[in-house]
Amino acid sequence: MARELPPTAGLPLRLTDLWPGRAAFAERVAQWLGVDPLQLECSGTAAMVVALRAMHRLRPQRDEVIVPAWTCPLVALAIHRAGLKPRLCDLTPNHFDMDAAQLGALAGERTLAIVPTHLAGRIADVNLVLDVAHRVGAYVLEDAAQALGAQQDGRSVGLLGDAGFFSLAVGKGLTLFEGGLLLTRDPVLRDAFAVSHDATIRPDARMDWQRALELIGYTLAYRPSLLSLAYGRPLRKALAANDPVAAVGDDFGPDIPLHTVSPWRQAVGSRALKRLPAFLDATRTQALARVARLCRIPGVTVFDDAPRQRGVWPFLLLTLPSEAARDDALRSLWTAGVGVSRLFIHALPDYAYLRGIVPDTPLPNARDFAARSLTISNSLWLDEATFASICTVLERAAGA
């Protein structure tokens, strides 16, 4: 059976993690992060829905949420599910942060929240967003879905803004096979989040069983010897059908599950959490060496930590000098089973299923970033020889 590497570095689970039990999972994560109590939801998307509905109840005259134009499509779906309107901000050239001038122009009296996004474990410029939000009286909701464990100035991300949320989906470090955590230091918002949860989330036995089976499947299949079946074959089938959206899993439907998380899944997560700090240290050590190697390739931009930042490293995010160069690299690497992929295929207006939800506006920087970016897995299974072969392909593509 072919060896297949995952596109991201998820924490492998052990069979002993699956024993029956109960545990106060959110409390244990909060203790590890050194933050106020966290609110557990069934996904990062659900956490965003709960948070936005709570914010809207507190400021009902506001109904717009500003997000980066290149981000997970679930962000737009969550805003829509919360009964609000997404406003798209173009990116800074060759970066995932929002453009400062456009953000200032978009924000106004109808802005409920602005959502800076920590992508690929890298830390967004939240201070820029805070300046704009404070001027117009909007909340700042940090999207830290890909950044559980990341720190700015020695403190967890999610603490600079009014609130933040983490995802526990597959491939984002620790997983419950979906799951999300809401974070705020504001007692008013914390109470509002609890009320919103009670009004939004319902027990669902069918989803409990589905997620339990998926979690068991992850425990068994998340290894190079079996990922060709669980991940590689669907990827190659989608690419053969010229469907890159399905290949990266961006093909979301309008339904967002909103249900509770079973005590057993919380116990599984609590057991795995004990291994997460060491795992994050190991992936960080590996990533820093590989970022240094990639930075030596002319024309390649690799996203790294800024001073006083300590991000997490599920994968490496980089751009090539042109779309043609990026596509040349992907022709060799995407189906080779070496953990090279793309993050989000399009800027948000270019997903067919988001038409009617997001406005179609000129977004040149977001579309350029989508066209030139790719990702490299930071899985500990990606050995030095394979990584060197990836660098060789990137050097050829960037040079061409």
Secondary structure, DSSP 8 states (H G I E B T S, - for coil): ------SS------GGGGSS----HHHHHHHHHT-S--EEESSHHHHHHHHHHHHHHHSTT--EEEEESSS-HHHHHHHHHTT-EEEEE-B-TTSSSB-HHHHHHH--TTEEEE--B--TT----HHHHHHHHHHHT-EEEEE-TT-TT-EETTEETTSSSSEEEEE--TTSSS-SSS-EEEE-S-HHHHHHHHHHHHHH-B--HHHHHHHHHHHHHHHHH-STTTHIIIIIHHHHHHHHTT-HHHHHT----S----B---HHHHHHHHHHHTTHHHHHHHHHHHHHHHHHHHTTSTT-EE----TTEE---SEEEEE-SSHHHHHHHHHHHTTTTSSEE-S-SS-GGGSGGGBTTB-----HHHHHHHHHEEEEE--TTS-HHHHHHHHHHHHHHHH-
